[in-house]
Amino acid sequence: MSQVYICAYLLCLASPLGFDILNSEK
């Protein structure tokens, strides 16, 4: 169960960060 929460937490952090990085490069 812990892995599921960790994955969800990372996805939540990676989503906004990923968009910011893509926007910065673009």
Secondary structure, DSSP 4 states (H G I P E B T S, - for coil): -HHHHHHHHHHHHHHHHHHHHHHHH-
